[in-house]
Amino acid sequence: MYDEMLSTSSMMERGTALHETRLEQVLRRMRASGARRVLDLGCGSGQLLHRLAAEEQFEEIVGLESDPRALMEARQMLESHLRPPLSRLKLLNGSYTEPQPALQGY
């Protein structure tokens, strides 16, 4: 039983490390692309948005999430960790499988 718990804990740590690695890779590629506007479909709790907002290169950042709880977590995390102005950051509740008039132009 103890070995199973250690194995599960180890797998969770590797999963977290892999997720962090993926986020950093996306950020590096976004920087290199020269993008000024970013749309994060399925932004979840905002971990990528947080990284993007810390970069001055990105003038407009939009996160779309269908789960209201995750969107609320993202909003709280971003407001508590980022300094104003947050005017270049917009969070929207909705699904990317449905038309989103607010996203025209992306």
C-alpha positions as CSV (number, residue, x, y, z in Angstrom):
1,M,0.0,0.0,0.0
2,Y,2.8,2.4,0.9
3,D,4.6,1.7,-2.3
4,E,1.4,2.4,-4.3
5,M,1.0,5.8,-2.5
6,L,4.7,6.7,-3.3
7,S,4.1,5.6,-6.9
8,T,1.0,7.8,-7.2
9,S,2.7,10.8,-5.6
10,S,5.7,10.3,-7.9
11,M,3.4,10.2,-10.9
12,M,1.6,13.4,-9.8
13,E,4.9,15.2,-9.4
14,R,6.0,14.1,-12.9
15,G,2.6,15.2,-14.3
16,T,3.0,18.6,-12.7
17,A,6.5,18.9,-14.0
18,L,5.4,18.0,-17.5
19,H,2.6,20.5,-17.3
20,E,5.0,23.3,-16.3
21,T,7.4,22.3,-19.0
22,R,4.5,22.5,-21.6
23,L,3.5,25.9,-20.4
24,E,7.0,27.2,-20.6
25,Q,7.4,25.7,-24.1
26,V,4.2,27.4,-25.2
27,L,5.3,30.7,-23.8
28,R,8.7,30.5,-25.5
29,R,7.0,29.8,-28.8
30,M,4.6,32.6,-28.4
31,R,7.4,35.0,-27.6
32,A,9.4,33.8,-30.7
33,S,6.3,34.1,-32.9
34,G,6.2,37.9,-32.4
35,A,2.5,37.6,-31.5
36,R,0.9,40.7,-29.9
37,R,-2.6,39.3,-29.4
38,V,-3.2,35.9,-27.8
39,L,-6.4,33.8,-27.4
40,D,-6.2,30.9,-24.9
41,L,-9.1,28.5,-25.7
42,G,-9.9,26.5,-22.6
43,C,-7.8,28.7,-20.3
44,G,-8.7,26.7,-17.2
45,S,-7.4,28.3,-14.0
46,G,-5.3,30.7,-15.9
47,Q,-1.7,29.4,-15.6
48,L,-0.8,30.2,-19.2
49,L,-2.6,33.6,-19.0
50,H,-0.5,34.4,-15.9
51,R,2.7,33.8,-17.8
52,L,1.5,35.7,-20.9
53,A,0.4,38.7,-18.8
54,A,3.8,39.0,-17.3
55,E,5.3,39.6,-20.8
56,E,5.0,43.2,-22.2
57,Q,5.1,41.8,-25.7
58,F,1.5,40.6,-25.5
59,E,-0.8,43.6,-25.8
60,E,-4.1,41.8,-25.8
61,I,-4.7,38.5,-24.0
62,V,-8.1,36.7,-24.0
63,G,-8.9,33.6,-22.1
64,L,-12.0,31.5,-22.9
65,E,-13.3,28.9,-20.5
66,S,-16.6,27.0,-20.3
67,D,-16.2,26.1,-16.6
68,P,-17.4,29.0,-14.5
69,R,-15.5,27.8,-11.4
70,A,-12.2,27.5,-13.3
71,L,-12.8,31.0,-14.8
72,M,-13.4,32.4,-11.3
73,E,-10.1,30.7,-10.1
74,A,-8.3,32.3,-13.0
75,R,-9.7,35.7,-12.3
76,Q,-8.8,35.5,-8.6
77,M,-5.3,34.3,-9.3
78,L,-4.6,36.9,-11.9
79,E,-6.0,39.7,-9.8
80,S,-3.9,38.7,-6.8
81,H,-0.6,38.0,-8.7
82,L,-0.5,40.7,-11.3
83,R,-0.2,44.4,-10.9
84,P,-2.6,46.7,-12.7
85,P,-3.4,47.6,-15.4
86,L,-5.1,44.4,-16.4
87,S,-7.0,46.1,-19.2
88,R,-5.1,44.1,-21.8
89,L,-6.4,40.9,-20.2
90,K,-10.0,39.7,-20.8
91,L,-11.7,36.5,-19.5
92,L,-14.8,35.1,-21.1
93,N,-17.1,32.3,-20.1
94,G,-18.1,30.1,-23.1
95,S,-17.2,27.2,-25.2
96,Y,-14.9,27.3,-28.2
97,T,-17.3,24.9,-29.9
98,E,-20.0,27.6,-30.0
99,P,-19.9,30.9,-31.9
100,Q,-18.3,33.7,-29.8
101,P,-19.0,37.1,-31.3
102,A,-16.6,38.7,-28.8
103,L,-13.8,36.7,-30.4
104,Q,-14.2,38.0,-34.0
105,G,-10.9,38.9,-35.4
106,Y,-8.9,36.0,-33.9
